[in-house]
Amino acid sequence: MRYCFALDLKNDPALIAEYERYHEAVWPDILQSLRDAGIADMEIYRVENRLFLILEGDATYSPERKAQMDAANPRVQEWEDLMWHYQQALPTAQPGQKWVPATCVFKL
């Protein structure tokens, strides 16, 4: 199953560059946590300061299960806290929400 999400970065070129550097070498235990949650593939794209995340989950993946796993993993929490230094919520995000699910409006 494919899931798509959006999130903004703070509109600061230096912070955006740092954020991208972190994603050139994501911590190995973070990559493992993604695989353990049933994520088979993930890509993040950027247009200016807007991010788009495309996630392919296997049969075990669910956003709720991943959230529970992340909450119980101190290393994931450390990564999320670090990334939040660069990120900011979309204007329509709920309080505490980071990645906002996107709705598919067309598929060929």
Long-range contacts (C-beta under 8 A, 24 or more apart in sequence): 1-56, 1-57, 1-61, 2-54, 2-55, 2-56, 2-57, 3-54, 3-55, 3-57, 3-63, 3-101, 4-52, 4-53, 4-54, 4-55, 4-101, 4-102, 4-104, 5-52, 5-53, 5-55, 5-99, 5-100, 5-101, 5-102, 6-50, 6-51, 6-52, 6-53, 6-90, 6-99, 6-100, 6-102, 7-50, 7-51, 7-53, 7-87, 7-89, 7-90, 7-98, 7-99, 7-100, 8-49, 8-50, 8-51, 8-87, 8-88, 8-89, 8-90, 9-46, 9-49, 9-50, 9-51, 9-86, 9-87, 9-88, 10-49, 10-86, 10-87, 10-88, 11-48, 11-49, 15-85, 15-86, 16-46, 16-49, 16-86, 18-86, 19-83, 19-86, 19-87, 20-46, 22-82, 22-83, 22-86, 27-75, 27-79, 29-75, 30-75, 30-76, 30-79, 33-69, 33-70, 33-73, 33-75, 33-76, 36-69, 37-61, 37-65, 37-66, 37-69, 37-70, 38-62, 38-65, 38-66, 39-66, 51-87, 52-102, 53-99, 63-101
